[in-house]
Amino acid sequence: MVILTIKKIGLCSLFLMGLQGCGQNTNTNKDMTNNITSDNIAAKVMENVKRYPQEPMYMLRINQNYCT
């Protein structure tokens, strides 16, 4: 009986240590020198948006032919 509980404790402790190793990285050393104001917020956001060489325009046409 005692051996089974020691095995259970060992397995549970290994399981919990494994879960702790999968935790999120909490390092938040970001450069906070960007002075974002209400005047330049759109420009700052557009700096971080990736642009593609071809930007297709999608159109949505709604027909009411099958509506009852």
Summary of the structure (lengths in Angstrom):
residues: 68
radius of gyration: 27.7
end to end distance: 71.1
largest distance: 74.7
contacts: 66
relative contact order: 0.05
helix: 41%
strand: 0%
